[in-house]
Amino acid sequence: MMLYNLSRDEFSKEPCVLALGFFDGVHRGHRQLLEAAICEARSLGVRSGVFTFADNKTSPYKSRARLGESDERLRLLAESGVDDIYLADFAEIADASPEEFVNETLQNKLLVRTAVCGFNFRFGKDAVGDADALRALMRRGGGDAIILPPVFFGERPISSSAIRTALEDGDIESANAMLGRIFSINFPVLHGKCLGRHLGAPTINQYFPEGFVLPAYGVYHCECLVDGILYPAVTNVGVRPTVSDAGAVSCETHIIGYRGWLYGKRIRVFFLRRIRNEMKFDSVDALRTQIMKDIDEVKRSYE
């Protein structure tokens, strides 16, 4: 797989089939697009690829809480099996009309034979172009476009927005079903106040970067990947109302069965289900008792 930044990298010009989109979360609907692009490329005997933005900080998606970091998104796209990933700088194409984007970027610069997009795809300045416009413009230039219908979870179409809403509601099971994998974070472990250790349940402390989706405050059954080993875990997302007045959102995880120092390392935490709401207790002793109950509940899941 080859990764190209269109602003600075040289690349060999070969005919290709490209899936278009930002692919936040690389969910089940996105994977349908990627699979369709790969299949079409094979039938035409050309390379398959993805056209996306380098990040969401300057893209049309900058106001939306992201489902993963850029490196995670690129890793998942690469694992789909496409031959190439093309990263565009949104600022460089933001003012392009739909005709300019198709003619100059897709067909002249990237030699796209077929573009693959979702039913709700928008492009061009002020997002005035839609999927039907993409197909018409591609055909006018001698190419084509494949427009895919939504993939459903129950009665609702799968989308990054739907997954974001499920996470913010604490509905981890639905979010994972729409993602087609387990939602996870992979942030550095930072020094905390060691309150968990004093309560008999030492924790690792991680913080969500600005602009990252925040799961609903509460306690979660999770699993942590440490040195290639998957450990059961209990994670609290919230502001620790019993012991803190600061209001800063933290992610504290007690890794069951692990003893060791993880400060400075990136630890991946997989969210499996929400156990309960975050609560303020009358005393630290009451908090300690509830933490032990939470740990026992997770342990029973493995019996």
N, C-alpha and C positions, 0 to 999 in steps of 0.2 A: 504494500500500500504506500502511495506517495502523497505527501501533504504539501500543498503549495499556498503561499500567501500571494494573492494576485497583485498586491502593491509593490512587491519587491523581488519575487522569485521568478527565475526563468523556468519555463516548462516546455516540453516537446508538444507541438500541436498535432494531436491525433483526433479523429472523429470519436465522439463519445455520446453516452446517454447519461444525463444528470438528473438526480432527484434534487428538488429545490425546497428550501425551508430553513428555519432556524434550528429545529429539532431539539428544543429544550426538553430534557428528560429522556429523549430517544425512547418513546413509549411504543406500545403495540401498533398504533396507527402509523407512526413514523417508520417502523420496521416494515410495514406493508409497502410503503413507498420505496424503501431501499431494496426490498426483494424484487419489486416490479422493475426497478431500474437495472438491477443485475440481470434479470431474466431477459429484458428487452435488449440489453447490450450483447448478451450471448447470441440472441437470435440474429442480430445485425453484424456480429463479428467485430465489435468495437469495444472500447474500454467503458467501464461503468464508474460513476462518481457521484459526488455530492457537491452542490453549491450552497454555501452557507456564510454566515457572518462570523468574523473573528471572535467577537464577544457581544454581549448585550448592553454594554455601557454607552454606546453611541448608536445602537440599532433601534428600530421601531419598538423593540421589546424592553427598552431600558427601564420603563416604569413598572414592569412586572417582576415579582419575586421569582428568582430562578430556581429550578429544581436540581441543579447541579453546577459544579464549577466547569470552566471551559475545558480543562484537561480531561475531566471525566466525560464530557460530551464527545470530545474528539476520540477518546478511547472506545466508547461505545459505537461510534460511527465506523471506526476502523474495524471493529470486531464483526460488523455486519457483512464484511466480505467485498466491499466496493474496492475498485482499483485506485481511485484518486479522491482526495478531498481538496476542494478549492475554497479558500477563505477570502472573503471580500471585506473591504473597509466600507462600512455603510456610508460614510461621509462622501466617498468618491462616486457613489451611484445614487445618492438620495434625490438628486434633482433630475435624474434621467426619466424621460417619458417611457411608457410601456414599449413603444416602438424602438426607442434608443436602447433600452435594456436588452430586448430580444435581438435586434439586429447587430448592435455593436459588441455587447458583452457575450451573449450566449452563442450566436451564430458566427460572427467574425473572429472573436477572440478565442473562444473555447471550442469552436467547431461542433456544437451540440447538434446531433441528429434528431434526438427525441428528448424532450423535457418531461419529467414526471413530477406531478404535484397533487396536492389534495384538493377536494371539492371547494374548500374555502380559501384557497391561495389568493393573496393579493400582492401586487407589485407595482412599480413605477412611482413617480412623485405623487405624494398624498394618497398612495395606495389606490389609484384610480383603476388599475388593471385587475381583472379577475381571471379565473382559470379558463373561461371560454375565450377571453381576449388573448391569453397566452397561446392557446391552441391555434387560433386564427392567425396570429402573427408568425408562429413557427411554420405553419403551412404556407403562408405567403412567401417565406424565405426558403421553401423547399424541404422543411423538416416536419416535425409533428410533435404532439404532446399527448401524454396519457394522464387523464384526470381520474383519480381514485375516489370512491365514495368513502364515507366514514366507517370506522370500525366501532362497533357498539359494545358497551358494557351495560348489560340489562337493556334499558330503554334509552340510554343517553349516549351520544357520541363520545368517544375517547378523545380528549384533548389535553394539552398542557394546563389549560385553565381549570378543567374539571379535576385533574389530579391535584393541582394547587389547592383548590377548594376542599377536597377530601382531606388533605393533610392538615389544613388550617382548622378543619372541623374535628380532627383527631380520628378520622375514619381511615386508619392505616390499611386495613384489609382491602378496602376498595381502591385506595391509591396504588397498592402493590399489584392488584389485579389489572388495573389499567396500564401500569408501567410494564407489566409482564416480567417483573423482577422485584426484588425487595428494595424499597427506598433506604438509602444509607447516606451517612455523612462521613467525611474523611478529613477532619480538622486537627490542627496541632493540639497536643495536651499541654495545658498551661498550669502554672502554680495557682492553687486556690488557698482557702483558709484552713484546709485540713479538717473541716467540720465532720465530714464523713468518717474520717479515721477516729475521731473522738466519739462518734456515735456507734462505733463497732462495724462500720461498713465503709471502708475507704473507697474513694471515688477518683476517677479522672475527670478533669474539668476541660470542657471545650466550649468555644463561643461561635455562634453563627456569624459569618461575615455579613457586612451590610448588603442588603439586596437579596439575601438568600431566603427561601421560603422557611417560615417558622411553623413547625407542627403545633397543634393546640397544646397549651400548657397542661401538663399532667405527667403521670408515671407510666412508663412503657416497658413491656417485655421486649428486650433486644438481644442481639448477639454481637460480640466483638471479635474481630480478627486480629490476633496478636501473634506475631512471629509464625504465621501460617496455621495457627490453631484457632478454631472457633469456640469461643466461650459463651455460655449463657450470661445474661446481664440484666440489670434493672437500671433504667435511665429516667432521670427527672428533667423535664424541660420546663423552665419557668423562672420565677424570681425568688424562690425560697422564702416565702412570706413568714415562716416561723422564726427564722434566724437572721433575716436581712431586711433592711429598709431601703436598700440602694435602688431597687427596681430594675437592675440590669438583668437581661435574659441570659441564662446559662444552660448548659447541657452537662449534667453530672451523671456519671455512669459508674455503678458498682459492678465490677467484673467478677462473677462468681467462680471461685476456684483458682483465681490468678493472684500471685503475690510477686510484686516486682515494681520497678520504677519505670515510668513511661514518659516522663517530662520531656518535652521537645519533639517527641515522635508524633507522626500522624497515625491515628488509630481509626480504623473504619468501624462504624457502629451501624448495624442493620436494625431497622425498626419493624417488629413483627406484629405487635398489637398494643392497644392502649389498655392499661389496667384500671386506672382511676384518674379523677381530676386532681390537680394540685390543690392542697388544702393548707390552711393555717391552723396549727395545733396550739392548745393552751399551754403546753410545756415542751421542753426538749425531750423529756422522758416519753411523752405521748408520741412525739415524732419518731423516736427510736423504736418504739413498739410497732408502729405502723410500717416502718422501713423493714423490720424483720418479717412482718407478715407479707410484704411485697416480695421479698427475696424467697420466702417459702413458697409463695404461689408460683413463681417462675420455676423453682426447682421441681415442683410437682408436675410441671409440663414435660419433664424429661424422665419421669418414672415409668 
